Amino acid sequence: MATTTGKFNTFTFFKLPSAWWCGVRLKHLDKTRAIVTVKHRWINQNPFKSMFWAVQGMAAELSTGAMVIDQIRNSGKHISMLVANNNASFTKKATGKITFTCEDGHLIGDAIDKTIATGEGQTFWMKSVGVNVDGVVVSTFNFEWTVRVKKK
């Protein structure tokens, strides 16, 4: 059964309510790419009338994590996932609709296969780039994900 964006957005309502209330929405999900949008609004702004950095981080993390969740689910194994490290750079004020895209889904399968084969945790970095409606990069986030087979 495929994971749909609608099901994933319902999941955020119940499991990540702060992201949902701030307007973070998954728009596209496949094995290699995920797209998440968030619109600058009163509820997610900073005192400088742009989007708060943490809201951008939630959207960026979801664009990477949605693929990790989906591929873990498709593996049929009990695997834990966790962000071990992250970093970000901000290059322009985030106003209007911001679209975060991650195209690093190809990195996940190898890590899942290795943790299943060895029982050892695996790490990999994924990048998400946020752009405004004019296509200008406003922020870039990198997340180091760890995956490990859950012990019974």
N, C-alpha and C positions, 0 to 999 in steps of 0.2 A: 504494500500500500504506500503510495507516494505521500510525502508531506506537502500540504498545500500552504500557500501564504496565509489564507484565511484561518486555517487551523493554528498556524504559528502565531498569528496576531491574537487569537483567542487565548493561546498559551501565555502570551505576555500580559494579558489582562489579569490572569489569575496568579501567575508566578513572578512577573516583573512589573507590578502595577505602577511603579514610579516611571518606568519607561513608557508604558501605555498612556498614562495621563499626560506626559510631556509631549505625546504625539509621535513617538517612534513607531514606524510601521515597516514591516518586511514587504517588499514589492515584487521581488523575484528571487527564486531559489532553485538552483540545480547543483549538480555535483562539483562544478568548477567555479561558479560565480553566485554571489548574493548581492542584492541591492536593497538598501534600507533608506527611507526618507524620514525627515523630520522638518517641520515648519517652525520658524521663529514665531513665537507667540509670547504673550504676557507671562504665562506660567513657566516658561523655560528661559527667560531672559536674565541677563546680568544687569548691574546698575548702569552699564554703558550702552544699553539698548541693542545688544546683540545676543546671540545664543550663548548660554552658559557652557563653559568647556565640558562640564560633566555630562550634559545632555548630548553633546557631540560624541563624547566617549561611549555613552550607552548605545547610540546608533551605530557607531563604528564597531564596537564589540559584538553587537548583534549580527552585523554583516559577516563577521568571521565565525562567531559561535553557532549561528544557525546551520552552517554547513557541517560543523563538527558534530552537532547534535544529530543531524540527519544521517550522516555517514555512520555514526555509532549505532543508531537505531537500525540501519540497514545491515550492519554486521551481525546482528542477532546475539551479540555478546554483551555481558554486563561490564561496561567500561566507564570509569570516572573521567571527568574532564575538569580542568582548572586553569585559569590564567595565572601564570607564574610571574610574569613581568610584562610591562608595557611602557611605551614612550609615545610622545606626540609632539607635533610641531604645528603651530598656528600661523598662517600666512596672510589671512584677510579676515575682517569682521564677518561673522556668520549671521546674515540676515536673509529673510525670505525662506524659500524651500531649499534645504541642503540634502543632497543625495550622496550616500556613502556606498562605495562599491568595493568589494573584495573579489579578486580573481585568483586566489591562492588555494582553491579547493583541491587541486591536484596534490597538495602536500599531505593531506589528511590520511588518505588510504594507506600510504606506506607506513605511517606512524601507527595506525590501528593494526595493520598486519604484523608489524614488529612487536608490538606489546602483546598481541595474542600469541605469537610464536615463542616469545622469550619470557613473558610474565613481567618484564621490566618496563618501567615507565619510559615514555618517549616524549620528546619536546620538538616543537617546530614553531617558527615565526610566521605570522600572517599579517599582511598590510591592508588597511582600508583607507581609501582616499575620499574626502568629502569635497564636493564641488557645489557652487551655487547655480542658480538658473542660467547664468551667463557662461557656465563651464569653467569658472575660475576656481582653482583649488583654494579652499579656506582652511583645511586642516588635513593632516595625515597622521594616522595612528598605526602603531605596530603592537601586536599582542603575541606573547610567547605562550602557547598552549601546551599543557601537559596532558597526556592520556595514559591510563594504566588500567589493566584488567583488574576488576574488583575481586578481592579474595573472598571466598565463601565462609 
